């Protein structure tokens, strides 16, 4: 191949060639390089390999290393991995840093100990790539005891030489406080350096953290700061070039940059293309991201990518498949396949999958549900802790255990779960699983009520009605909290508002609230409403309507309603006389301790015949059977 060379370069080549021909080792190597690069002579790869081989065979480590790279790549010689390895070993035996690094890379997949030995020797000679590899081995504990502090040292040495991958790794150590005090500002410095070299992952990382005022860490979570195109390389073609020569990780992160508009214009099509490039290389994150994009319009493709990512063990993809098959959205409804994918994710600790399985198995398979809930609870998922507590409290899949119920209610409550706070307050109030404590009950019920939990708001109102242990009776507060609960449709609060209005002789409002609660099935409201109609208090006396509400309350087990119903059947007040039905209701109420009904039952036994008594007893027994 013809090449343009200056007169000086030609003279240098001629002089070096003379030295090489008389056997000068370094000159033979230099001539090989000149032929390889076309310096002072036309480029000639076979001649280059010939001279480099002579130098290598005579023991020059640089030539041995270079010859190894030729055999590894097949440039100028037939590709031969064994010969490549052999020449690397010869160069490495003489301490050649790059050869040591290459050997470390070759050993890295299977012989971690040998790999770290090679990396470390090359790193100590100052080779940036080897320093980075040594840092990685120490950070991951591959072939050596994990040591973040030493990892930081090697990452820094490499990063200070400008190696972008090391700059990104060092930034991560500062961001997470591994081997060094957590320092977000210092992390940003190194992320920025890596991003300027078009490390896409660094550009992404920069967008999710912010600097602090004092150089100390200040956690930011997932809140993105405003786009900062000016502070990072924003040349689109440079990013593309970096990704084209990079690996799947670089392509995935470039897709993410386009997807979120991080330093480059947001572009869904470009994001999809880069995700697809990485996904086709087997990157599970890219496969998952592609699935999410396709899910909006092309469900078949979305399902295919979810499957690819899920088969690689991606928990989010496995959960997504479980959701799709279980709901029939995005896939044909298949409950068994849905459970299969939930189980795949759940067995590896995915908390959402475990929580979902806990709900799915809540019936006859409650013991299976509890295994899932227990696992998720131990990982700190408040929703699972709440459900587990409820299962212990109800004896669902477990032997009833108020102490364990209390423990899990407490765990969830301390994470701010309002339902758990409310339940914990009730536990303290009733002494369930813990010693009674009115103050603790008030504390937790107040917290839940402040979060808007309707049951807690009603309970708080009830506490203000009764007062106790330093809490003064306060009907105004009772009205306020019961009203908040009633506004959410909480049934017991509707009934309690009726009682509150009745206590201040506001009977019209009492009837209004009791009617709302009674219509929704509250038994106490039904009884109170019946009593108002029976008395004709603030409403026209209406014994038929009174009978109707007494009957509904009696059917739900309100003893006073059962007693009144017996009297109405006995006297024909609001209903046709029926001594058998009267006796039935007297029996039921008296067995619950109602003294008036006991007297009426004894009197009834003297007034009706043996056959009627027997039928009354039969009806009472029938009513008590589970419905």
C-alpha positions in Angstrom: 0.0 0.0 0.0 1.5 3.4 -1.0 1.9 5.9 1.8 3.1 9.4 2.0 6.2 9.8 4.1 8.5 12.8 4.8 12.2 12.6 3.9 13.0 12.5 7.6 10.8 9.5 8.2 12.3 7.7 5.2 15.8 8.3 6.5 14.8 7.1 10.0 13.3 3.9 8.5 16.5 3.2 6.5 18.7 3.7 9.5 16.5 1.5 11.7 16.4 -1.2 9.1 20.2 -1.3 8.9 20.3 -1.8 12.7 17.6 -4.5 12.5 19.5 -6.4 9.9 22.6 -6.6 12.0 20.5 -8.1 14.8 19.7 -5.1 17.1 16.6 -6.3 19.0 14.8 -3.0 19.6 15.4 -2.0 16.0 13.8 -5.2 14.7 10.7 -4.3 16.8 10.7 -0.7 15.6 11.0 -1.8 11.9 8.0 -4.0 12.5 6.0 -1.1 13.8 7.0 1.1 10.9 5.9 -1.5 8.4 2.6 -1.9 10.3 1.9 1.8 10.4 3.4 2.9 7.1 5.9 5.2 8.7 8.9 5.9 6.3 7.9 2.9 4.2 4.8 1.6 2.4 2.5 -0.3 4.8 3.2 -4.0 4.6 1.6 -6.2 7.3 3.4 -9.5 6.4 6.8 -7.7 6.7 5.6 -6.1 10.0 4.7 -9.5 11.4 7.9 -11.0 10.3 10.1 -8.4 12.0 7.9 -8.4 15.2 8.2 -12.2 15.3 12.0 -12.1 15.1 12.0 -9.7 18.1 9.5 -11.8 20.0 11.4 -15.0 19.5 14.5 -13.3 20.8 12.6 -12.4 24.0 11.5 -8.8 23.6 8.3 -8.5 25.8 6.8 -5.7 23.8 7.1 -7.7 20.6 5.8 -10.8 22.3 2.7 -8.9 23.5 2.1 -7.4 20.1 2.5 -10.7 18.4 -0.1 -12.1 20.8 -2.6 -9.4 19.9 -2.1 -10.3 16.2 -2.9 -13.9 16.8 -5.9 -12.9 19.0 -7.3 -10.7 16.3 -6.1 -12.5 13.2 -4.5 -9.3 11.7 -1.6 -10.4 9.4 -1.7 -14.0 10.7 -4.2 -16.7 11.0 -6.3 -16.2 14.2 -5.1 -18.6 16.8 -6.2 -18.2 20.5 -3.7 -20.7 21.8 -0.7 -19.0 20.2 -2.1 -15.6 21.4 -2.2 -17.0 24.9 1.3 -18.4 24.6 2.8 -15.1 23.5 0.9 -13.2 26.2 2.4 -15.6 28.8 5.9 -15.1 27.5 5.5 -11.3 27.7 3.8 -11.5 31.1 6.6 -13.6 32.5 8.9 -10.7 31.9 6.4 -8.3 33.6 4.9 -6.7 30.6 1.9 -4.7 32.0 -0.4 -5.0 29.0 0.3 -8.7 28.6 -0.5 -9.2 32.3 -3.7 -7.3 31.8 -4.7 -9.4 28.8 -4.0 -12.6 30.7 -6.1 -11.4 33.6 -9.0 -10.8 31.2 -8.6 -14.3 29.8 -8.7 -15.8 33.3 -11.4 -13.5 34.6 -14.4 -15.7 33.7 -13.2 -18.9 35.4 -10.0 -18.4 37.4 -10.6 -15.3 39.5 -7.5 -15.8 41.6 -5.2 -15.9 38.6 -6.9 -13.0 37.1 -6.5 -10.7 40.1 -2.8 -11.7 40.3 -2.3 -10.6 36.7 -4.3 -7.4 37.1 -2.5 -6.4 40.3 0.9 -6.8 38.8 -0.1 -4.7 35.8 -1.8 -2.2 38.0 1.3 -1.7 40.1 3.1 -0.7 36.9 0.5 2.0 36.4 -1.6 0.5 33.6 -5.0 2.3 34.0 -7.1 -0.6 32.6 -5.5 -3.0 35.0 -6.0 -0.6 37.9 -9.7 -0.4 37.0 -9.9 -4.2 36.7 -8.2 -4.5 40.2 -10.7 -2.1 41.6 -13.6 -4.1 40.2 -12.3 -7.3 41.6 -11.9 -5.8 45.0 -15.3 -4.1 44.9 -17.1 -7.4 43.9 -14.9 -9.8 45.9 -13.9 -11.8 42.8 -10.7 -13.8 43.4 -10.0 -11.7 46.5 -11.6 -10.6 49.7 -14.0 -7.8 49.1 -12.5 -4.5 50.2 -14.2 -1.2 49.2 -11.4 0.9 50.6 -8.7 -0.7 48.4 -11.1 -0.7 45.4 -11.5 3.1 45.8 -7.7 3.5 45.7 -7.3 1.6 42.4 -10.4 3.2 40.9 -8.9 6.7 41.7 -5.5 5.9 40.2 -7.2 4.7 37.0 -9.7 7.6 37.0 -6.9 10.2 37.4 -5.3 8.8 34.2 -8.6 9.6 32.4 -10.1 6.1 32.1 -13.8 6.8 31.7 -15.0 3.5 33.2 -13.0 4.1 36.3 -14.3 7.6 36.6 -17.9 6.2 36.5 -17.0 3.5 39.0 -15.4 6.0 41.4 -18.4 8.3 41.2 -20.6 5.3 42.2 -18.4 4.6 45.3 -18.9 8.3 46.4 -22.6 8.2 45.6 -23.1 5.1 47.7 -20.5 5.7 50.4 -18.6 2.5 49.6 -15.1 2.6 50.9 -15.3 6.4 51.3 -17.5 8.9 53.0 -20.6 9.4 51.0 -20.2 12.7 49.1 -22.7 13.6 46.4 -20.7 16.6 45.1 -17.6 14.5 44.6 -19.7 11.8 42.9 -21.0 14.5 40.5 -17.4 15.6 39.7 -16.5 12.1 38.6 -19.8 11.4 36.9 -19.3 14.6 34.9 -15.8 13.5 33.8 -17.2 10.2 32.6 -20.1 11.8 30.9 -17.8 14.1 29.0 -16.2 11.0 27.6 -19.7 9.8 26.5 -20.3 7.2 29.2 -24.1 7.1 28.9 -24.6 5.5 32.3 -22.8 8.5 33.9 -25.0 11.0 32.1 -28.1 9.1 33.4 -26.7 9.0 37.0 -26.0 12.8 37.0 -29.7 13.5 36.3 -30.9 11.6 39.4 -28.7 13.3 42.0 -28.1 16.9 43.0 -25.1 18.7 44.5 -25.3 19.8 48.2 -24.3 23.0 49.9 -21.5 21.6 52.0 -20.1 18.8 49.9 -21.7 16.1 52.1 -24.2 13.6 50.9 -27.8 14.6 50.8 -30.0 11.8 49.5 -32.3 12.6 46.7 -34.1 9.4 45.8 -35.5 9.2 42.4 -36.4 12.9 41.9 -34.8 14.2 38.7 -33.2 17.5 38.7 -33.6 19.9 35.8 -31.9 18.9 32.6 -28.4 20.2 32.5 -27.3 20.0 28.8 -24.7 22.7 29.3 -22.8 20.8 31.9 -22.3 17.6 29.9 -21.4 16.7 26.4 -24.5 17.1 24.3 -23.1 16.3 20.9 -25.6 13.8 19.6 -23.3 12.3 17.0 -20.6 11.7 19.7 -23.1 9.9 21.9 -24.1 7.7 19.0 -20.5 7.0 18.0 -19.7 6.0 21.6 -22.7 3.6 21.8 -22.0 2.1 18.4 -18.5 1.0 19.5 -19.7 0.2 23.1 -21.4 -2.8 24.6 -25.1 -3.5 25.4 -24.8 -1.5 28.6 -23.8 1.7 26.7 -26.6 1.2 24.2 -29.2 0.6 26.9 -28.2 3.8 28.7 -28.2 5.8 25.4 -31.8 4.5 24.9 -32.5 5.7 28.5 -31.1 9.1 27.7 -33.3 9.5 24.7 -36.3 8.0 26.5 -36.1 10.5 29.4 -34.5 13.4 27.5 -31.4 13.5 29.7 -28.9 16.0 28.0 -30.3 15.1 24.6 -33.7 15.9 23.1 -36.4 13.4 24.1 -36.9 11.0 21.2 -39.0 7.8 21.7 -38.1 6.4 18.3 -34.4 6.7 19.0 -34.9 5.4 22.5 -36.7 2.3 21.1 -34.0 1.7 18.5 -31.2 1.8 21.0 -33.1 -0.3 23.5 -33.7 -2.8 20.7 -30.0 -2.9 19.8 -29.1 -3.6 23.5 -32.1 -6.0 23.9 -30.9 -8.1 20.9 -27.6 -8.4 22.7 -29.4 -9.9 25.6 -29.7 -6.9 27.9 -32.7 -7.6 30.2 -33.1 -4.0 31.2 -33.4 -3.0 27.6 -35.8 -5.8 26.9 -38.0 -4.6 29.8 -37.9 -1.0 28.6 -38.9 -2.1 25.1 -41.8 -4.1 26.5 -43.0 -1.1 28.4 -42.9 1.0 25.2 -44.7 -1.6 23.1 -47.3 -2.3 25.9 -49.1 0.9 24.9 -49.9 -0.1 21.3 -48.3 -3.5 20.3 -49.2 -6.0 23.0 -47.9 -9.0 21.2 -44.4 -7.5 20.9 -44.6 -6.3 24.5 -45.4 -9.8 25.7 -42.5 -11.2 23.7 -39.9 -8.8 25.2 -41.4 -9.3 28.7 -40.8 -13.1 28.2 -37.2 -12.5 27.1 -36.4 -10.4 30.1 -38.3 -12.7 32.5 -36.4 -15.7 31.3 -33.2 -14.0 32.3 -34.5 -13.5 35.8 -35.7 -9.9 35.6 -38.1 -9.5 38.5 -40.1 -6.6 37.0 -40.7 -8.6 33.8 -41.8 -11.6 35.7 -44.2 -9.6 37.8 -45.5 -7.9 34.6 -46.1 -11.3 33.0 -47.9 -12.5 36.2 -50.1 -9.4 36.0 -50.8 -9.7 32.3 -51.8 -13.4 32.4 -53.8 -13.0 35.6 -55.8 -10.0 34.3 -56.0 -10.9 30.6 -54.6 -7.5 29.7 -51.9 -7.8 27.1 -52.2 -11.6 27.1 -54.8 -14.2 26.9 -56.3 -14.8 30.3 -54.4 -17.7 31.9 -54.6 -17.8 35.7 -52.2 -20.7 36.1 -49.5 -19.0 34.0 -50.1 -15.8 35.9 -49.5 -17.6 39.2 -46.4 -19.3 37.7 -44.7 -15.9 36.9 -45.8 -14.4 40.3 -44.1 -17.4 41.9 -41.0 -17.1 39.8 -40.7 -13.5 41.0 -41.8 -14.2 44.6 -39.3 -17.0 45.2 -36.5 -14.5 44.5 -38.0 -12.1 47.0 -40.0 -9.7 44.8 -42.2 -8.0 47.3 -44.9 -7.0 44.9 -45.2 -10.6 43.7 -45.3 -11.9 47.2 -48.0 -9.4 48.2 -50.0 -10.3 45.1 -49.7 -14.0 45.9 -50.7 -13.4 49.5 -53.9 -11.9 48.2 -54.5 -14.6 45.5 -54.1 -17.4 48.0 -56.2 -15.8 50.7 -59.0 -18.3 50.6 -58.5 -22.1 50.9 -54.8 -21.7 50.3 -54.3 -19.3 53.2 -51.3 -21.2 54.5 -49.6 -20.6 51.1 -50.7 -16.9 51.3 -49.1 -16.7 54.7 -45.7 -18.0 53.5 -45.7 -15.3 50.8 -46.8 -12.6 53.3 -44.3 -13.7 55.9 -41.5 -13.4 53.4 -42.6 -10.0 52.1 -43.1 -8.8 55.7 -39.6 -9.8 56.7 -38.4 -7.6 53.9 -40.2 -4.7 55.4 -43.2 -4.3 53.1 -45.8 -2.5 55.1 -48.8 -3.8 53.1 -47.7 -7.4 53.7 -47.1 -6.8 57.4 -50.6 -5.4 57.7 -52.2 -8.5 56.0 -50.0 -10.9 58.0 -51.2 -9.2 61.2 -54.8 -9.5 60.1 -54.3 -13.2 59.4 -52.8 -13.8 62.9 -55.7 -11.7 64.4 -58.3 -13.7 62.5 -56.6 -17.1 62.8 -56.5 -17.3 59.0 -54.0 -19.9 58.0 -52.5 -19.7 61.4 -53.5 -20.4 64.9 -55.0 -17.1 66.2 -52.2 -15.2 67.9 -52.9 -11.6 69.1 -49.3 -11.1 70.2 -47.9 -11.8 66.7 -50.8 -9.8 65.2 -49.8 -6.9 67.4 -46.1 -7.2 66.4 -46.8 -7.0 62.7 -49.3 -4.2 63.1 -46.6 -2.3 64.9 -44.0 -3.0 62.2 -46.4 -1.7 59.5 -47.6 1.2 61.6 -44.1 2.5 62.2 -43.7 2.7 58.4 -46.7 5.0 58.3 -49.4 2.6 57.1 -52.7 4.2 58.2 -54.7 1.0 58.4 -52.0 -0.6 60.6 -51.9 2.5 62.8 -55.6 2.3 63.3 -55.4 -1.4 64.1 -52.5 -0.9 66.5 -54.5 1.8 68.3 -57.4 -0.7 68.7 -55.1 -3.3 70.0 -53.9 -1.0 72.7 -57.5 0.1 73.5 -58.7 -3.5 73.9 -55.6 -5.1 75.3 -55.2 -7.5 72.3 -51.7 -8.9 72.2 -50.4 -6.1 74.4 -51.2 -4.5 77.8 -54.0 -2.0 77.6 -52.9 1.6 77.2 -55.4 4.4 76.6 -52.6 6.9 75.8 -50.9 4.6 73.2 -54.4 3.8 71.7 -55.1 7.6 71.4 -51.6 8.2 69.9 -51.9 5.6 67.1 -55.6 6.2 66.4 -54.9 10.0 66.1 -52.0 9.3 63.6 -54.3 7.1 61.5 -57.1 9.6 61.6 -54.8 12.4 60.6 -54.0 10.4 57.5 -57.7 10.1 56.6 -58.4 6.6 57.8 -62.2 6.5 58.2 -62.3 3.9 60.9 -59.7 5.7 62.9 -61.6 8.9 62.6 -64.7 7.2 63.9 -62.8 5.6 66.7 -61.3 9.0 67.6 -64.7 10.5 67.7 -65.9 7.7 70.0 -62.9 8.3 72.3 -63.9 12.0 72.6 -67.5 11.0 73.4 -66.4 8.8 76.4 -63.1 10.5 77.4 -60.6 8.8 79.7 -57.1 8.8 81.1 -56.4 12.5 80.6 -58.7 12.9 77.6 -61.6 15.2 78.4 -65.0 14.5 76.9 -65.4 16.8 73.9 -68.6 16.5 71.9 -67.4 19.2 69.5 -64.3 17.1 68.6 -66.5 14.0 68.5 -68.8 15.6 66.0 -65.9 16.8 63.9 -64.2 13.4 63.6 -67.4 11.4 63.2 -68.4 13.8 60.4 -65.0 13.3 58.7 -65.5 9.5 58.8 -69.2 9.8 57.8 -68.2 11.9 54.8 -66.2 8.9 53.6 -69.3 6.7 54.0 -68.0 4.8 57.1 -71.2 3.1 58.3 -70.5 3.1 62.1 -69.9 6.9 61.9 -73.3 7.5 60.3 -74.9 5.7 63.2 -72.8 7.5 65.8 -73.7 10.9 64.3 -77.3 9.9 64.9 -76.6 9.2 68.6 -74.7 12.5 68.9 -77.6 14.5 67.5 -80.0 12.6 69.6 -78.0 13.4 72.7 -78.5 17.1 72.1 -82.2 16.6 71.3 -81.7 17.3 67.6 -84.0 14.5 66.7 -84.6 15.4 63.0 -80.8 15.2 62.3 -80.6 12.0 64.4 -83.4 10.4 62.3 -81.7 11.6 59.1 -78.3 10.0 60.1 -79.9 6.8 61.5 -81.9 6.4 58.3 -78.7 6.6 56.2 -77.0 4.0 58.5 -80.1 1.8 58.7 -80.5 1.7 55.0 -76.9 0.5 54.8 -77.6 -2.3 57.3 -76.3 -0.9 60.6 -78.2 -2.9 63.3 -77.9 -0.3 66.1 -79.2 2.5 63.8 -82.1 0.2 62.7 -83.0 -0.4 66.4 -82.8 3.3 67.3 -84.8 4.3 64.2 -87.4 1.7 65.1 -87.6 3.1 68.6 -88.2 6.7 67.3 -91.1 5.5 65.1 -92.5 3.5 68.0 -92.4 6.6 70.2 -93.5 9.0 67.6 -90.6 11.3 68.6 -90.0 14.0 66.0 -91.8 11.7 63.5 -95.4 10.5 63.1 -95.8 7.4 65.2 -95.7 4.5 62.7 -95.8 1.0 64.3 -95.6 -0.8 60.9 -92.4 1.1 60.1 -91.2 0.5 63.7 -91.9 -3.2 63.3 -90.0 -3.3 60.0 -86.8 -1.8 61.5 -87.1 -3.8 64.8 -87.3 -6.9 62.7 -84.2 -6.0 60.6 -82.2 -5.3 63.8 -83.5 -8.4 65.5 -82.3 -10.5 62.5 -78.8 -9.1 63.1 -78.9 -10.2 66.7 -79.8 -6.9 68.5 -81.2 -8.3 71.8 -83.4 -5.3 72.6 -84.9 -5.5 69.1 -85.7 -9.2 69.6 -87.4 -8.4 72.9 -89.5 -5.7 71.4 -90.4 -7.9 68.5 -91.7 -10.6 70.9 -93.9 -8.0 72.5 -95.2 -6.8 69.2 -96.1 -10.3 68.1 -97.7 -11.0 71.5 -99.9 -7.8 71.5 -100.5 -7.3 67.7 -98.9 -3.8 67.9 -97.8 -3.1 64.3 -98.2 -6.7 63.2 -100.7 -9.5 63.4 -100.8 -11.4 66.7 -98.6 -14.5 66.5 -98.0 -16.2 69.9 -95.6 -18.7 68.4 -93.4 -16.0 66.9 -93.6 -14.0 70.1 -92.4 -17.0 72.1 -89.5 -17.6 69.6 -88.2 -14.1 70.1 -88.7 -14.2 73.9 -86.6 -17.4 73.9 -83.8 -15.8 71.8 -83.7 -12.6 73.8 -83.8 -14.3 77.2 -81.0 -16.6 76.3 -78.9 -13.5 75.7 -79.6 -12.3 79.2 -82.6 -9.9 78.6 -84.5 -10.0 81.9 -87.7 -8.5 80.4 -87.8 -11.3 77.8 -87.2 -13.9 80.5 -90.3 -12.8 82.3 -92.3 -12.6 79.1 -91.1 -16.1 78.1 -92.2 -17.6 81.4 -95.6 -15.8 81.1 -95.9 -17.0 77.5 -95.4 -20.6 78.6 -98.5 -20.4 80.8 -100.7 -19.0 78.0 -100.0 -21.2 74.9 -100.4 -24.8 74.4 -97.8 -27.6 74.3 -97.8 -27.8 70.5 -97.3 -24.0 70.2 -94.5 -24.1 72.8 -92.7 -26.9 70.9 -93.0 -25.0 67.6 -91.7 -21.8 69.2 -88.7 -23.7 70.5 -88.1 -25.3 67.1 -88.2 -21.9 65.4 -85.8 -20.5 67.9 -83.4 -23.4 67.4 -83.7 -23.1 63.6 -82.9 -19.3 63.8 -79.7 -20.0 65.8 -78.3 -22.3 63.1 -75.6 -20.8 60.9 -77.2 -19.3 57.8 
